[in-house]
């Protein structure tokens, strides 16, 4: 019973915080997000693609939209939304690759929306989003992504989503092409591999905050603030429990 009360209470506090903070942001409350070089680099890469007339490549990993890693893939699609919007508006739509079936229609929908909003004259190109291999065959997926990276019209590469050890092949291909690379994932092994190659790494929750950094909607900014407040509350609760145990022992 106590666990149920604690769970319901936590959910209630979270919902109230989110609603109040969203209202405050809409009323003009300024939200200062912690600077993350990877998001700055992402915007720079999109700009370089426009200047050079090349394509920015994004690969969205192997986690489906019906798996336990769904939030990671949703965050990756948010990155694609932002890049596609800027790219199509400037005549250089990005190229997306995926390693899981449910990600393909989602990536196609993201790109199609950006094409339509920008009224891109050439029309939507079906090859702008490519399914490489099933999530059960990670190294075939990595091999297909490396072949895309080696295309002449691809300037830089972004790997956001759920990856494993296959990320090493993808990063190595980008390094051979002397590309600026960005990695965002929640897998510890993939993070270690990405950090060894690129300084622009989004670690777990930094990727999940992609909407706040790239779109900046009130609800997204409020969600980041809510997480920060909950962390403080949890830390204070743990500290209080530790002190209580210390002085009552």
C-alpha positions in Angstrom: 0.0 0.0 0.0 2.8 2.4 0.9 4.5 1.7 -2.5 1.3 2.5 -4.3 0.9 5.8 -2.4 4.5 6.7 -3.2 4.0 5.9 -6.9 0.8 7.8 -7.2 2.3 10.7 -5.2 5.4 10.9 -7.5 3.2 10.8 -10.6 1.0 13.5 -9.1 3.9 15.8 -8.3 5.4 15.3 -11.7 2.2 16.2 -13.5 1.6 19.3 -11.4 5.2 20.5 -11.9 4.9 19.9 -15.7 1.6 21.8 -16.0 2.8 24.7 -13.8 6.2 25.1 -15.5 4.6 24.8 -19.0 2.2 27.6 -18.0 5.1 29.7 -16.7 7.1 29.3 -19.9 4.1 30.3 -22.0 3.8 33.4 -19.9 7.4 34.3 -20.8 9.5 32.7 -18.2 13.1 32.4 -19.5 14.6 28.9 -19.5 18.3 28.5 -19.6 19.4 25.1 -21.0 22.9 23.7 -20.2 25.0 24.3 -23.3 25.7 21.0 -25.2 28.3 21.3 -28.0 26.8 18.4 -29.9 23.6 20.4 -30.7 25.6 23.4 -31.7 27.7 21.2 -34.0 24.5 19.7 -35.4 23.2 23.1 -36.5 26.7 23.9 -37.9 26.7 20.7 -39.9 23.3 21.5 -41.4 24.6 24.9 -42.4 27.7 23.4 -44.0 25.5 21.0 -46.0 23.5 24.0 -47.3 26.7 25.9 -48.3 28.3 22.9 -50.1 25.0 21.6 -51.7 25.6 18.2 -50.1 23.5 16.0 -47.9 23.7 15.5 -44.1 23.3 11.8 -43.3 21.4 10.7 -40.2 21.2 7.1 -39.1 18.5 6.3 -36.5 19.7 3.1 -35.0 17.9 -0.3 -34.4 15.3 0.4 -31.7 11.7 0.1 -32.8 8.8 2.3 -31.8 7.2 -0.6 -29.9 10.3 -1.6 -27.8 11.6 -0.6 -24.4 13.9 1.8 -26.2 11.1 3.7 -27.8 12.0 7.1 -26.1 15.5 6.9 -27.6 14.1 6.4 -31.1 11.5 9.1 -30.6 14.3 11.5 -29.6 16.2 10.5 -32.7 13.2 11.2 -34.9 13.0 14.7 -33.3 16.5 15.3 -34.4 15.5 14.2 -37.9 12.5 16.5 -37.8 14.7 19.6 -37.0 17.4 18.8 -39.6 14.9 17.9 -42.3 13.0 21.2 -41.7 16.1 23.3 -42.1 17.5 21.2 -44.9 14.4 21.2 -47.1 13.9 24.9 -46.5 17.3 25.5 -48.0 17.2 23.0 -50.8 19.4 20.3 -49.2 17.2 17.6 -47.6 19.0 15.1 -45.4 19.4 11.4 -46.1 18.1 9.1 -43.3 18.9 5.4 -42.8 17.3 3.1 -40.3 17.9 -0.4 -38.9 14.4 -1.3 -37.7 11.2 -1.7 -39.7 8.9 0.6 -37.7 11.4 3.4 -38.0 11.1 3.6 -41.8 7.6 4.9 -42.1 8.3 7.3 -39.2 11.4 8.7 -40.9 9.5 8.9 -44.3 6.7 10.8 -42.6 9.2 13.2 -41.0 10.9 13.9 -44.3 7.6 14.2 -46.2 6.3 16.8 -43.7 9.5 18.8 -44.1 9.3 18.6 -47.9 5.7 19.7 -47.9 6.3 22.6 -45.5 9.2 23.9 -47.6 7.3 23.3 -50.8 10.4 21.5 -52.1 10.3 21.8 -55.8 11.7 18.4 -56.7 9.1 16.6 -54.6 9.6 13.9 -52.1 12.2 11.4 -52.9 11.4 7.9 -51.5 15.2 7.1 -51.3 15.6 9.9 -48.8 14.8 7.4 -46.1 16.3 3.9 -46.4 15.8 0.7 -44.6 19.2 -1.0 -44.3 18.7 -4.2 -42.4 16.7 -5.8 -39.6 17.5 -5.0 -36.0 18.5 -8.7 -35.5 21.5 -8.2 -37.9 23.4 -5.3 -36.5 26.6 -5.7 -38.5 24.7 -5.9 -41.8 23.0 -2.7 -40.8 26.4 -1.1 -40.0 27.8 -2.3 -43.3 24.9 -0.7 -45.2 25.3 2.5 -43.4 29.0 2.7 -44.2 28.2 2.4 -47.9 25.9 5.3 -47.6 28.5 7.4 -45.8 31.0 6.7 -48.6 28.6 8.3 -51.2 30.1 11.4 -52.8 27.2 13.7 -51.9 27.2 13.0 -48.2 29.1 15.6 -46.2 28.7 14.7 -42.5 27.1 12.0 -40.4 24.9 11.9 -37.4 24.1 8.6 -35.5 21.3 9.0 -33.0 19.2 6.2 -31.5 19.9 2.8 -30.1 23.2 1.2 -31.2 25.6 -1.4 -29.9 29.1 -2.5 -30.9 28.2 -2.1 -34.6 28.6 1.7 -34.1 32.4 1.2 -34.3 32.0 0.4 -38.0 29.8 3.4 -38.7 32.2 5.8 -36.8 35.2 4.3 -38.5 33.7 4.9 -41.9 33.0 8.5 -41.1 36.5 9.0 -39.8 38.0 7.6 -43.0 35.9 10.2 -44.9 37.2 12.9 -42.5 33.6 13.8 -41.5 32.5 15.7 -38.4 30.3 13.1 -36.6 27.7 13.4 -33.8 26.6 10.5 -31.7 23.6 10.2 -29.4 22.5 7.0 -27.7 21.6 5.4 -24.4 23.8 2.3 -24.7 26.9 2.4 -22.5 29.0 0.4 -25.0 28.0 2.6 -28.0 28.7 5.7 -25.9 32.2 4.5 -25.1 32.9 3.8 -28.8 31.4 7.1 -29.9 33.4 9.1 -27.3 36.6 7.5 -28.6 36.1 9.0 -32.1 34.0 12.2 -31.7 33.8 14.9 -29.0 30.2 15.5 -29.9 28.4 12.9 -28.0 24.9 13.1 -26.5 24.7 10.9 -23.4 21.3 9.3 -22.6 19.1 12.0 -21.3 20.9 14.7 -23.4 19.5 12.9 -26.4 16.1 12.6 -24.8 16.1 16.4 -24.4 16.5 16.9 -28.2 13.1 18.5 -28.5 13.9 21.2 -25.9 17.2 22.0 -27.6 16.0 21.9 -31.2 12.4 23.0 -31.1 12.0 24.7 -27.8 8.3 24.3 -27.3 7.0 25.3 -23.8 6.1 21.7 -22.9 9.5 20.5 -23.9 11.4 23.1 -21.9 9.1 22.5 -18.9 9.8 18.8 -19.1 13.6 19.4 -18.8 13.0 21.7 -15.8 10.7 19.1 -14.2 13.4 16.5 -14.5 15.9 18.8 -12.8 13.6 19.5 -9.9 12.7 15.8 -9.4 16.5 15.0 -9.3 17.0 17.6 -6.6 14.0 16.3 -4.6 15.2 12.7 -4.9 18.7 13.7 -3.9 17.4 15.6 -0.9 15.1 12.7 0.1 18.0 10.2 0.0 20.2 12.6 2.0 17.5 13.0 4.6 17.0 9.3 4.9 20.7 8.7 5.3 21.0 11.4 8.0 17.9 9.9 9.8 19.5 6.4 9.8 22.8 7.9 11.0 21.3 9.8 14.0 18.8 7.1 15.0 21.1 4.1 14.8 
